[in-house]
Amino acid sequence: MQSLIYKCPKCSNDQYETGEIRAAGGFWSKIFDVQGSRFTRVTCSRCKYTEFFKAKTSMLGNIFDFFTN
């Protein structure tokens, strides 16, 4: 992930942690365990307030998910 300047909207802290989560989108993606949506999370180090931002998904990533889960 690229460098980001972040300031918590709740406590104004500028220290944060980032991570990624994936979520299934619909019926078929749940059955075949293909993750349809990917989100980047930013969590404030002080108050733990968390924001999610939608990220791009790729067909190659979905194929990899299908065979590794």
DSSP file (Angstrom, degrees, kcal/mol; ACC not computed):
  #  RESIDUE AA STRUCTURE BP1 BP2  ACC     N-H-->O    O-->H-N    N-H-->O    O-->H-N    TCO  KAPPA ALPHA  PHI   PSI    X-CA   Y-CA   Z-CA
    1    1 A M              0   0    0      0, 0.0     3,-0.1     0, 0.0    17,-0.0   0.000 360.0 360.0 360.0 142.6    0.0    0.0    0.0
    2    2 A Q        -     0   0    0      1,-0.1     0, 0.0     0, 0.0     0, 0.0  -0.305 360.0 -84.0 -72.1 157.8    1.2    3.5   -0.8
    3    3 A S        -     0   0    0      1,-0.0     2,-0.4    -2,-0.0    -1,-0.1  -0.315  51.9-164.9 -61.4 141.3    2.2    5.8    2.0
    4    4 A L        -     0   0    0     -3,-0.1     2,-0.7     2,-0.0    -1,-0.0  -0.988  22.6-138.8-137.0 141.1   -0.7    7.7    3.4
    5    5 A I        +     0   0    0     -2,-0.4     2,-0.4     2,-0.0     9,-0.0  -0.883  36.3 176.1 -96.7 115.6   -1.2   10.8    5.6
    6    6 A Y        -     0   0    0     -2,-0.7     2,-0.4     8,-0.3    -2,-0.0  -0.967  20.2-176.3-129.2 137.0   -3.9    9.9    8.0
    7    7 A K        -     0   0    0     -2,-0.4     7,-0.2    37,-0.0     6,-0.1  -0.989  35.2-115.8-131.2 123.2   -5.4   11.8   10.9
    8    8 A C     >  -     0   0    0      5,-2.9     4,-1.7    -2,-0.4    35,-0.0  -0.334  14.7-146.6 -60.2 128.9   -8.0   10.1   13.1
    9    9 A P  T  4 S+     0   0    0      0, 0.0    -1,-0.2     0, 0.0     0, 0.0   0.684  95.5  45.3 -70.8 -16.6  -11.4   12.0   12.8
   10   10 A K  T  4 S+     0   0    0      3,-0.1    -2,-0.0    39,-0.0    -3,-0.0   0.892 132.8   8.7 -92.4 -45.8  -12.2   11.1   16.4
   11   11 A C  T  4 S-     0   0    0      2,-0.1    -3,-0.1    38,-0.0    -1,-0.0   0.407  89.4-123.5-121.0   1.1   -9.0   11.8   18.4
   12   12 A S     <  +     0   0    0     -4,-1.7     2,-0.1     1,-0.2     0, 0.0   0.614  56.4 152.2  65.3  15.8   -6.7   13.6   15.8
   13   13 A N        -     0   0    0      1,-0.1    -5,-2.9    -6,-0.1    -1,-0.2  -0.487  36.5-157.7 -72.3 145.6   -4.0   11.0   16.3
   14   14 A D        +     0   0    0     -7,-0.2     2,-0.4    -2,-0.1    -8,-0.3   0.266  63.2  97.2-110.1  12.0   -1.7   10.5   13.3
   15   15 A Q        +     0   0    0     -7,-0.0    30,-2.3     2,-0.0    31,-0.4  -0.864  52.2 158.8 -99.3 133.1   -0.4    7.0   14.2
   16   16 A Y  E     -A   44   0A   0     -2,-0.4     2,-0.3    28,-0.3    28,-0.2  -0.934  34.8-136.3-148.8 166.7   -2.3    4.2   12.5
   17   17 A E  E     -A   43   0A   0     26,-2.3    26,-3.0    -2,-0.3     2,-0.3  -0.947  20.6-154.9-123.3 147.7   -2.2    0.5   11.4
   18   18 A T  E     +A   42   0A   0     -2,-0.3     2,-0.3    24,-0.2    24,-0.2  -0.877  20.6 152.3-122.1 158.4   -3.4   -0.8    8.0
   19   19 A G  E     -A   41   0A   0     22,-1.7    22,-2.5    -2,-0.3     2,-0.4  -0.928  31.6-114.6-164.1-175.7   -4.6   -4.1    6.9
   20   20 A E  E     -A   40   0A   0     -2,-0.3     2,-0.3    20,-0.2    20,-0.2  -0.990  19.0-174.9-137.5 142.7   -6.8   -5.8    4.3
   21   21 A I  E     -A   39   0A   0     18,-2.5    18,-2.9    -2,-0.4     2,-0.4  -0.956  11.0-151.2-131.1 155.5  -10.0   -7.8    4.5
   22   22 A R  E     -A   38   0A   0     -2,-0.3     2,-0.4    16,-0.2    16,-0.2  -0.962  10.6-165.6-125.2 145.1  -11.9   -9.7    1.7
   23   23 A A  E     -A   37   0A   0     14,-2.9    14,-2.5    -2,-0.4    13,-0.7  -0.977  22.8-117.1-132.8 143.7  -15.7  -10.3    1.6
   24   24 A A        -     0   0    0     -2,-0.4    11,-0.2    11,-0.3     3,-0.1  -0.524  22.4-157.5 -75.5 146.0  -17.9  -12.6   -0.5
   25   25 A G        -     0   0    0      9,-0.5     2,-0.2    -2,-0.2    -1,-0.1   0.922  55.0 -12.2 -94.1 -51.7  -20.3  -10.8   -2.7
   26   26 A G  S  > S-     0   0    0      1,-0.0     4,-1.8     0, 0.0     5,-0.2  -0.651  82.3 -67.7-140.5-167.3  -23.2  -13.1   -3.6
   27   27 A F  H  > S+     0   0    0      1,-0.2     4,-2.1    -2,-0.2     5,-0.1   0.921 124.9  42.7 -56.9 -53.0  -24.5  -16.6   -3.6
   28   28 A W  H  > S+     0   0    0      1,-0.2     4,-2.4     2,-0.2    -1,-0.2   0.863 112.2  53.2 -69.3 -35.5  -22.1  -18.1   -6.1
   29   29 A S  H  4>S+     0   0    0      1,-0.2     5,-2.3     2,-0.2     4,-0.3   0.839 110.0  49.5 -68.8 -29.6  -19.1  -16.4   -4.7
   30   30 A K  H ><5S+     0   0    0     -4,-1.8     3,-0.6     3,-0.2    -2,-0.2   0.907 111.1  48.8 -71.0 -42.0  -19.9  -17.8   -1.3
   31   31 A I  H 3<5S+     0   0    0     -4,-2.1    -2,-0.2     1,-0.2    -1,-0.2   0.917 119.7  36.8 -64.2 -43.6  -20.4  -21.3   -2.7
   32   32 A F  T 3<5S-     0   0    0     -4,-2.4    -1,-0.2    -5,-0.1    -2,-0.2   0.364 108.8-123.0 -92.3   5.9  -17.1  -21.3   -4.6
   33   33 A D  T < 5 +     0   0    0     -3,-0.6     2,-0.5    -4,-0.3    -3,-0.2   0.863  57.6 151.8  55.7  42.1  -15.3  -19.3   -1.8
   34   34 A V      < -     0   0    0     -5,-2.3     2,-0.7    -6,-0.2    -9,-0.5  -0.905  44.4-132.1-102.7 127.9  -14.3  -16.5   -4.2
   35   35 A Q        -     0   0    0     -2,-0.5   -11,-0.3   -11,-0.2    30,-0.1  -0.703  22.2-175.8 -85.9 117.3  -14.0  -13.1   -2.6
   36   36 A G        +     0   0    0    -13,-0.7     2,-0.4    -2,-0.7   -12,-0.2   0.727  65.3  42.2 -86.2 -23.6  -15.8  -10.5   -4.5
   37   37 A S  E     -A   23   0A   0    -14,-2.5   -14,-2.9    19,-0.1     2,-0.4  -0.968  60.8-165.2-130.0 142.0  -14.9   -7.4   -2.6
   38   38 A R  E     -AB  22  55A   0     17,-0.6    17,-3.1    -2,-0.4     2,-0.4  -0.985   9.7-172.3-126.2 136.5  -11.6   -6.3   -1.1
   39   39 A F  E     -AB  21  54A   0    -18,-2.9   -18,-2.5    -2,-0.4     2,-0.4  -0.975  17.3-143.7-130.8 141.9  -11.2   -3.5    1.5
   40   40 A T  E     -AB  20  53A   0     13,-3.1    13,-2.7    -2,-0.4     2,-0.4  -0.880  22.3-153.0 -98.5 135.4   -8.2   -1.8    3.0
   41   41 A R  E     -AB  19  52A   0    -22,-2.5   -22,-1.7    -2,-0.4     2,-0.5  -0.876  10.2-163.8-111.6 145.0   -8.7   -0.8    6.7
   42   42 A V  E     -AB  18  51A   0      9,-2.4     9,-2.3    -2,-0.4     2,-0.5  -0.993  12.2-170.3-124.5 121.2   -7.0    2.0    8.6
   43   43 A T  E     -AB  17  50A   0    -26,-3.0   -26,-2.3    -2,-0.5     7,-0.2  -0.953  23.6-122.8-118.9 128.1   -7.1    1.7   12.4
   44   44 A C  E  >  -A   16   0A   0      5,-2.7     4,-1.0    -2,-0.5   -28,-0.3  -0.452  14.4-143.2 -65.0 133.4   -6.1    4.5   14.8
   45   45 A S  T  4 S+     0   0    0    -30,-2.3   -29,-0.1    -2,-0.2    -1,-0.1   0.763  94.6  42.3 -71.2 -24.9   -3.4    3.3   17.2
   46   46 A R  T  4 S+     0   0    0    -31,-0.4    -1,-0.1     3,-0.1   -30,-0.1   0.958 131.1  13.6 -87.2 -60.8   -4.8    5.4   20.1
   47   47 A C  T  4 S-     0   0    0      2,-0.1    -2,-0.1   -34,-0.0    -1,-0.1   0.529  91.6-126.8 -99.7  -6.6   -8.6    5.0   20.1
   48   48 A K     <  +     0   0    0     -4,-1.0     2,-0.1     1,-0.2    -3,-0.1   0.613  47.4 162.9  69.8  15.0   -8.9    2.0   17.6
   49   49 A Y        -     0   0    0     -6,-0.1    -5,-2.7     1,-0.0     2,-0.4  -0.470  23.4-155.8 -60.5 134.7  -11.4    3.9   15.4
   50   50 A T  E     -B   43   0A   0     -7,-0.2     2,-0.3    -2,-0.1    -7,-0.2  -0.957  16.2-171.4-125.4 136.0  -11.4    2.0   12.0
   51   51 A E  E     -B   42   0A   0     -9,-2.3    -9,-2.4    -2,-0.4     2,-0.4  -0.937  12.4-147.4-120.6 147.5  -12.3    3.1    8.5
   52   52 A F  E     -B   41   0A   0     -2,-0.3     2,-0.4   -11,-0.2   -11,-0.2  -0.936   9.1-168.1-117.4 138.6  -12.6    0.9    5.4
   53   53 A F  E     -B   40   0A   0    -13,-2.7   -13,-3.1    -2,-0.4     2,-0.2  -0.991  26.8-117.1-126.5 132.0  -11.8    1.8    1.9
   54   54 A K  E     -B   39   0A   0     -2,-0.4     2,-0.3   -15,-0.2   -15,-0.3  -0.464  33.1-165.2 -70.5 135.4  -12.8   -0.3   -1.1
   55   55 A A  E     -B   38   0A   0    -17,-3.1   -17,-0.6    -2,-0.2     2,-0.1  -0.770  26.8 -92.3-116.2 162.9   -9.9   -1.6   -3.1
   56   56 A K        -     0   0    0     -2,-0.3     2,-0.3   -19,-0.1   -19,-0.1  -0.474  35.5-150.4 -74.6 144.7   -9.7   -3.1   -6.6
   57   57 A T        -     0   0    0     -2,-0.1     2,-0.3   -21,-0.1     3,-0.1  -0.805   7.3-148.1-109.7 157.4  -10.0   -6.9   -7.0
   58   58 A S     >  -     0   0    0     -2,-0.3     4,-1.8     1,-0.1     5,-0.1  -0.913  21.5-127.6-125.4 154.3   -8.4   -9.0   -9.8
   59   59 A M  H  > S+     0   0    0     -2,-0.3     4,-2.3     1,-0.2     5,-0.2   0.885 112.2  55.2 -64.1 -39.3   -9.4  -12.1  -11.6
   60   60 A L  H  > S+     0   0    0      1,-0.2     4,-2.4     2,-0.2    -1,-0.2   0.901 106.8  50.3 -62.0 -41.4   -6.0  -13.7  -10.8
   61   61 A G  H  > S+     0   0    0      1,-0.2     4,-2.3     2,-0.2    -1,-0.2   0.885 109.9  50.5 -63.5 -38.9   -6.5  -13.0   -7.1
   62   62 A N  H  X S+     0   0    0     -4,-1.8     4,-2.1     2,-0.2    -2,-0.2   0.889 110.2  49.4 -66.2 -39.5  -10.0  -14.6   -7.2
   63   63 A I  H  X S+     0   0    0     -4,-2.3     4,-1.9     2,-0.2    -2,-0.2   0.919 111.0  50.0 -65.1 -42.7   -8.6  -17.7   -8.9
   64   64 A F  H  X S+     0   0    0     -4,-2.4     4,-1.5     1,-0.2    -2,-0.2   0.913 110.2  50.7 -60.9 -43.3   -5.8  -18.0   -6.3
   65   65 A D  H  X S+     0   0    0     -4,-2.3     4,-1.3     1,-0.2    -1,-0.2   0.899 107.7  54.2 -59.5 -41.4   -8.4  -17.7   -3.5
   66   66 A F  H  < S+     0   0    0     -4,-2.1    -1,-0.2     1,-0.2    -2,-0.2   0.901 114.1  39.3 -61.2 -43.3  -10.5  -20.5   -5.1
   67   67 A F  H  < S+     0   0    0     -4,-1.9    -1,-0.2     1,-0.2    -2,-0.2   0.673 117.4  47.5 -85.1 -16.7   -7.6  -22.9   -5.2
   68   68 A T  H  <        0   0    0     -4,-1.5    -1,-0.2    -5,-0.2    -2,-0.2   0.580 360.0 360.0-101.5 -10.1   -6.0  -22.1   -1.8
   69   69 A N     <        0   0    0     -4,-1.3    -1,-0.1    -5,-0.2    -2,-0.1   0.444 360.0 360.0 -98.6 360.0   -9.2  -22.1    0.4
